[in-house]
């Protein structure tokens, strides 16, 4: 393995384990309490402008938008004639990120709060 890749791989693995550890130690009641606190705080400053910004972020982070942007990024790599290793690595990373995101959401499986 390339010497430059080893530290970044170790950081990634540590972050992954750290995330799982945090998910295990926090009680569901604490997370729900935090959600309510956050929702009440945001609801107290709610305006049409902030709602528009939040909807824009939700759109950018939606699955369909991420898929389209990922395909566009891979197309740009192909048009720039990037090395195949970089294209395959990027594609594998995008697929693995989607799968890992789904698996983690299923493992944590916390309920969504109702919108105020």
VMD Tcl script that draws the C-alpha trace (Angstrom):
set ca {
  {0.00 0.00 0.00}
  {1.22 3.49 -0.80}
  {2.82 5.21 2.23}
  {0.72 8.36 1.67}
  {-2.52 6.39 1.79}
  {-1.83 4.66 5.11}
  {-2.44 7.68 7.40}
  {-5.66 8.62 5.61}
  {-6.87 5.03 5.78}
  {-6.14 4.93 9.50}
  {-8.01 8.21 10.04}
  {-10.99 6.83 8.12}
  {-11.04 3.64 10.17}
  {-10.74 5.59 13.43}
  {-13.62 7.87 12.40}
  {-15.75 4.87 11.51}
  {-15.13 3.19 14.86}
  {-15.62 6.51 16.65}
  {-19.00 7.00 15.01}
  {-20.15 3.50 15.97}
  {-18.89 4.02 19.52}
  {-20.80 7.30 19.84}
  {-23.94 5.68 18.43}
  {-23.68 2.93 21.04}
  {-23.01 5.07 24.11}
  {-25.71 7.68 23.57}
  {-29.04 6.64 24.93}
  {-32.07 7.01 22.72}
  {-33.76 9.18 25.36}
  {-30.85 11.63 25.27}
  {-30.98 11.83 21.47}
  {-34.75 12.41 21.49}
  {-34.32 15.11 24.15}
  {-31.63 16.77 22.02}
  {-33.88 16.57 18.94}
  {-36.72 18.30 20.78}
  {-34.37 20.98 22.09}
  {-32.98 21.58 18.61}
  {-36.42 21.64 16.97}
  {-37.77 24.09 19.55}
  {-34.72 26.33 19.10}
  {-35.07 26.36 15.33}
  {-38.84 26.82 15.49}
  {-38.39 29.94 17.62}
  {-36.37 31.65 14.83}
  {-38.32 30.20 11.92}
  {-38.82 32.53 8.96}
  {-39.66 32.05 5.30}
  {-36.04 32.77 4.34}
  {-34.64 30.16 6.72}
  {-37.26 27.65 5.52}
  {-36.14 28.26 1.93}
  {-32.48 27.73 2.88}
  {-33.27 24.51 4.76}
  {-35.34 23.18 1.86}
  {-32.42 23.96 -0.48}
  {-30.03 21.98 1.73}
  {-32.51 19.11 1.92}
  {-32.77 19.11 -1.88}
  {-28.99 19.12 -2.32}
  {-28.67 16.22 0.12}
  {-31.49 14.15 -1.37}
  {-30.61 10.78 -2.83}
  {-31.63 11.69 -6.38}
  {-29.58 14.89 -6.39}
  {-26.51 13.14 -5.00}
  {-26.79 10.41 -7.63}
  {-27.09 12.96 -10.46}
  {-24.16 15.02 -9.14}
  {-22.05 11.86 -8.74}
  {-22.75 10.76 -12.31}
  {-21.92 14.25 -13.53}
  {-18.63 14.19 -11.60}
  {-17.70 10.82 -13.09}
  {-18.58 12.15 -16.56}
  {-16.26 15.12 -16.00}
  {-13.50 12.72 -14.96}
  {-14.06 10.76 -18.16}
  {-14.04 13.91 -20.30}
  {-10.84 15.07 -18.62}
  {-9.38 11.66 -19.38}
  {-8.55 11.04 -15.76}
  {-6.70 7.81 -14.97}
  {-9.00 4.80 -14.71}
  {-7.80 4.12 -11.17}
  {-9.14 7.50 -10.04}
  {-12.45 7.01 -11.83}
  {-12.96 3.52 -10.40}
  {-11.89 4.64 -6.93}
  {-14.35 7.55 -7.06}
  {-17.18 5.32 -8.28}
  {-16.41 2.68 -5.62}
  {-16.30 5.37 -2.93}
  {-19.67 6.76 -3.99}
  {-21.28 3.31 -3.98}
  {-19.68 2.35 -0.66}
  {-20.78 5.64 0.92}
  {-24.37 5.04 -0.12}
  {-24.31 1.48 1.20}
  {-22.62 2.45 4.46}
  {-25.09 5.29 4.97}
  {-28.01 2.88 4.52}
  {-26.50 0.26 6.84}
  {-25.78 2.80 9.59}
  {-29.28 4.27 9.34}
  {-30.75 0.78 9.66}
  {-28.50 -0.02 12.64}
  {-29.30 3.18 14.52}
  {-32.94 3.28 13.36}
  {-33.99 6.22 15.49}
  {-37.40 7.68 14.95}
  {-37.94 11.02 13.28}
  {-39.54 13.81 15.24}
  {-42.72 15.37 13.99}
  {-42.28 18.81 12.49}
  {-43.45 21.55 14.81}
}
mol new
graphics top color blue
foreach p $ca { graphics top sphere $p radius 0.5 }
foreach p [lrange $ca 0 end-1] q [lrange $ca 1 end] { graphics top cylinder $p $q radius 0.2 }
display resetview
